[in-house]
Amino acid sequence: PRLWNSLNFKKDSEFMGITVLFLDEKVNSVIHGFIPSGRANHYMSSLKAGSIVKVSRFEVARCSSMYKIIDHPFLIRFISLTIIDEIITGAPEINLQS
């Protein structure tokens, strides 16, 4: 995954959560993930940019056109039951530019 903090600049850069981009190996596409601020600390140690992970028990929602950062119509929303299992560390970088 690739990840960064999401801030609300209209509210004095308030931390909103963590935005994550996942490469879905089954359909060869990128999907947007979001971890709300209340769950961010719980998942931060499990997320390392460039690692290969398995994410399970999450919510799928339609991407709002206002916050859409990629073409995929859905996003993964982390909930209290979400589990991240690290599969491989130090994975080769994937160039998403074509």
NORWO-V188976 format. One record per residue. N is the residue number from 0. RES is the residue in three letters. D_FIRST is the distance of its C-alpha to the first C-alpha in whole Angstrom. Layout:
n=N res=RES d_first=D_FIRST
n=N res=RES d_first=D_FIRST
This chain:
n=0 res=PRO d_first=0
n=1 res=ARG d_first=4
n=2 res=LEU d_first=6
n=3 res=TRP d_first=10
n=4 res=ASN d_first=13
n=5 res=SER d_first=15
n=6 res=LEU d_first=19
n=7 res=ASN d_first=22
n=8 res=PHE d_first=24
n=9 res=LYS d_first=27
n=10 res=LYS d_first=27
n=11 res=ASP d_first=27
n=12 res=SER d_first=24
n=13 res=GLU d_first=23
n=14 res=PHE d_first=20
n=15 res=MET d_first=19
n=16 res=GLY d_first=15
n=17 res=ILE d_first=12
n=18 res=THR d_first=10
n=19 res=VAL d_first=6
n=20 res=LEU d_first=5
n=21 res=PHE d_first=5
n=22 res=LEU d_first=7
n=23 res=ASP d_first=10
n=24 res=GLU d_first=12
n=25 res=LYS d_first=15
n=26 res=VAL d_first=16
n=27 res=ASN d_first=14
n=28 res=SER d_first=12
n=29 res=VAL d_first=10
n=30 res=ILE d_first=10
n=31 res=HIS d_first=10
n=32 res=GLY d_first=9
n=33 res=PHE d_first=12
n=34 res=ILE d_first=13
n=35 res=PRO d_first=16
n=36 res=SER d_first=18
n=37 res=GLY d_first=20
n=38 res=ARG d_first=17
n=39 res=ALA d_first=15
n=40 res=ASN d_first=17
n=41 res=HIS d_first=17
n=42 res=TYR d_first=13
n=43 res=MET d_first=12
n=44 res=SER d_first=13
n=45 res=SER d_first=11
n=46 res=LEU d_first=7
n=47 res=LYS d_first=7
n=48 res=ALA d_first=5
n=49 res=GLY d_first=5
n=50 res=SER d_first=6
n=51 res=ILE d_first=7
n=52 res=VAL d_first=8
n=53 res=LYS d_first=10
n=54 res=VAL d_first=11
n=55 res=SER d_first=15
n=56 res=ARG d_first=17
n=57 res=PHE d_first=16
n=58 res=GLU d_first=18
n=59 res=VAL d_first=17
n=60 res=ALA d_first=19
n=61 res=ARG d_first=20
n=62 res=CYS d_first=18
n=63 res=SER d_first=21
n=64 res=SER d_first=22
n=65 res=MET d_first=22
n=66 res=TYR d_first=18
n=67 res=LYS d_first=17
n=68 res=ILE d_first=15
n=69 res=ILE d_first=14
n=70 res=ASP d_first=17
n=71 res=HIS d_first=15
n=72 res=PRO d_first=18
n=73 res=PHE d_first=16
n=74 res=LEU d_first=14
n=75 res=ILE d_first=13
n=76 res=ARG d_first=14
n=77 res=PHE d_first=14
n=78 res=ILE d_first=18
n=79 res=SER d_first=20
n=80 res=LEU d_first=19
n=81 res=THR d_first=16
n=82 res=ILE d_first=15
n=83 res=ILE d_first=11
n=84 res=ASP d_first=12
n=85 res=GLU d_first=11
n=86 res=ILE d_first=12
n=87 res=ILE d_first=12
n=88 res=THR d_first=11
n=89 res=GLY d_first=12
n=90 res=ALA d_first=10
n=91 res=PRO d_first=12
n=92 res=GLU d_first=10
n=93 res=ILE d_first=10
n=94 res=ASN d_first=12
n=95 res=LEU d_first=12
n=96 res=GLN d_first=15
n=97 res=SER d_first=18
